[in-house]
Amino acid sequence: MWQLDGTIASWECEHLTAQLDLLAPHLGVHVQRWHGQLIDPEPVLQLSLRTPIHASSLDAYIRVGDLIVQYPECADTGYRLQLRWSVLSEHPLAAVELLVTMHTTRLSITSSLDVGNRFERSLCQGYTRAGLPVPAAREQSHIAAPCGLVLCRPLDTPWTYAEMTNAHGTTLHDVTRPGEPPVDGNCLRVFSGTLEKGVTRRMKLRGIFLPRAEDAAQATAYFQRFLQTPPQLDT
């Protein structure tokens, strides 16, 4: 079960050890151990919320084993988020899952949300829902192929990291992180378009560490099962 110590949330069980800072969702989740293997990857499941967040503005609690965090409406983006963090640890699967809910109190906003990790772009490959490889779109380009799965393959490791989402219209983009050295990375861009008051957008994200052997086949099979879970539709 999740444990809260101030604004630091942690999970520790036989198959997975992970930690995240609720005040810094853009720094993502730090997975430290997977199935007994020490993991020292770059952070994963990063959400592009860079507006300063204060502890007094958060509503965070644990319910039925899930960690639920509500973030206030951002003055820059115009939307508010509810994040529901879960851990799946049924052998051989050990994964972190995130349910994202977005809405606004404004009449209408133009929105998007980037989700990514810190693996180098050259080590990552995006895939369509059908399991076909897709290239990432450059930031200056408005053309991006649909993408719902990204495999990240660090050098000299026995594992692959898979990040997947069931969001509609997801695209893969190359980005350079603001204020940091010019090292390109990947992000899944979701919720692009107009969001109106009274509309709720939802999606699921899942991050899985897999054995490197036959990782594409394993990840595609997990992805297809993931997509068959009840959809999170806009309401």
Stockholm file with secondary structure:
# STOCKHOLM 1.0

chainA/1-235         MWQLDGTIASWECEHLTAQLDLLAPHLGVHVQRWHGQLIDPEPVLQLSLRTPIHASSLDAYIRVGDLIVQYPECADTGYRLQLRWSVLSEHPLAAVELLVTMHTTRLSITSSLDVGNRFERSLCQGYTRAGLPVPAAREQSHIAAPCGLVLCRPLDTPWTYAEMTNAHGTTLHDVTRPGEPPVDGNCLRVFSGTLEKGVTRRMKLRGIFLPRAEDAAQATAYFQRFLQTPPQLDT
#=GR chainA/1-235 SS CCEEETTEEEEECSSEEEEEETTCGGGCBEEEEETTEECCCCCBSEECCCSCCCGGGCEEEEETTEEEEEECCCTTTCCEEEEEEEEECCTTCCEEEEEEEEECSSSEEEEEEEEECSSCGGGEEEECTTSCEECCBCTTCCCCCBCCEEEECCTTCSEEEEEEECCTTCEEEEEECTTSCSCEEEEEEEEEEEEETTCCEEEEEEEEEEESTTHHHHHHHHHHHHHTSCCCCCC
#=GC SS_cons         CCEEETTEEEEECSSEEEEEETTCGGGCBEEEEETTEECCCCCBSEECCCSCCCGGGCEEEEETTEEEEEECCCTTTCCEEEEEEEEECCTTCCEEEEEEEEECSSSEEEEEEEEECSSCGGGEEEECTTSCEECCBCTTCCCCCBCCEEEECCTTCSEEEEEEECCTTCEEEEEECTTSCSCEEEEEEEEEEEEETTCCEEEEEEEEEEESTTHHHHHHHHHHHHHTSCCCCCC
//
